[in-house]
Amino acid sequence: MDFWKIDRVLLQFLEEDIGHGDITTEGVFRGERAKAVMVAKEEGICAGLPFSIRIFELLGGVKVLKSMAEGERFKRGDVILELEGPADVLLKGERVALNLLQRLSGIAALTGEFVKRLEGTETRLLDTRKTTPGLRFFEKYAVRVGGGINHRFALYDMVLIKDNHKRVAGSLSEAVKRVRERLGPAHKIEVEVESLQELEEALACEVDMVLLDNFSLEDVRQALKLIKGRVKVEVSGNITLENVRDYALEGVDYISTGAITHSARWVDVSMNIIEVL
C-alpha cells in the first residue's frame, strides 16, 4: 500500500492523541522493550490492519511478529496482531491503532452481513457519502474489505441529481438540461426519483442511471417494468438486513445504504502487553 498521502492523516491522528507528550507513559518508561498482542473479544472481519501497523511504524522501532490477513474473519480470542518494540512506542500508538482497527472492522463486518444476504443475486451493494468527516477514505476502504462497492467518493467524481438540485432548477428535466449544458457528455448522469411519474420524466431525459428513493417493493416492480433494462437501477432508502434480499430479488442492479458506515458498531478488540523483554 502506498502511504505517502495516508501518512499525513495518520500523523494528524497521532498528534491529536499524543499532543506534546504521553505524560503517563513517559513517567513509567525506563527503556523497556515489550511484546504486545491485539486480541479480538468478539467476531468480526479484519479491516484497517495496514493502517494500525503503520501507526507503530511511524512512531518507530516496532516490528510485526504475527498478523492476520486483511478481510480475514476472526472470532473471540483470536490474535489479530503481535508486535515487538519499545514499550513506550507500543503504548503511545495503542489507542489510535485500535480505534482504526475497531472502527473499520465494524464497517467491514456489517457490510459483509449485507453482502451475504445478496448471495445468489446479481445485485451489488453500494455505500454512500454518509461517512465520518476526515475518515471517508478509511471507511470506504472498509466497505470494500467487507465485499461492498464504493459509490461516488465525493461531489467531484459523479453527477447525482437529488431532490434539492431539482428544487433549485425547478424540475428534474431542467436540472438534467443544465448539467449537460455545463458539463457536456463527459459525465454520466444519475437521477434520484421519488415516484413513478418522476421516473418517466428521468427516462425521457435519457439519463444513465436512476436511483429509486424510498420505493416500496411493489413500486420497484412497476418501475422495472417501465425501465425495461434501458438504464442501470439503484434502490436506496430504509434498506435493512431484513429487507435487502427482497429488493435484490426484484432484479435491481444496485442497492445502497448509508447504514454500513454511519451505523456500524465498533468491533471489540484490546491490546495487551504479554512480555517485557
Secondary structure by P-SEA (a helix, b strand, c coil): cccaaaaaaaaaaaaaaccccaaaaaaccccccccccccccbbbbbcaaaaaaaaaaaacccccccccccccccccccccccccccaaaaaaaaaaaaaaaaaaaaaaaaaaaaaaaaccccbbbbbccccccccaaaaaaaaaaaccccccccccccccccaaaaaaaccaaaaaaaaaaaccccbbbbbbbccaaaaaaaaaacccbbbbccccaaaaaaaaaaacccbbbbbbcccccccaaaaaaacccccccccccccccccbbbbbbcccc
